[in-house]
């Protein structure tokens, strides 16, 4: 009996791609993100760092590059071990979870449309504002992570609070962009 790995495509009922396909995708994404990063640095800067037109494309391409490098590393590891990472498992379509996610997002958007409030607190000498966007996003993201990630609720809440606070802080205080639901 041979120990042969079977690899599937990326359709709804298939398993993972082959390690070679993942390595090709990773190489393409790294090249693309490096190109975007180089182009964004070459844009002229009319003001400060926070108003640089190339800052957001640079950060987005940088995060894509990191994710692509991780994908490539995992593909190289899978290829070295001969592991197909579950390609033989029959994955069932998860229509119920997809509908549940769409319902969460719809409820979230409705709440953002009708709820408007803002709370401020002083933290380390800096005023930190939490509006409806931050609070609702933390609540809904925590619930979505708890359902789909399956970890303990405190872990989901911690991830939500940290990421939403950092992202909302970047938009509020660095880019000076008002967020939805703020008064």
Secondary structure, 3 states (H helix, E strand, C coil): CCCCCCCCCCCCCCCCCCHHHHHHHHHHHHHHHHHHHHHHHCCCCCCCHHHCCCHHHHHHHHHHHHHHHHHHHHHHHHHHHCCCCCCCCCCCCCHHHHHHHHHHHHHHHHHHHHCCCEEEEEECCEEEEEEHHHHHHHHHHHHHHHHHCCCCHHHHHHHHHHHHHHHHHHHHHHCCCCCCCCC
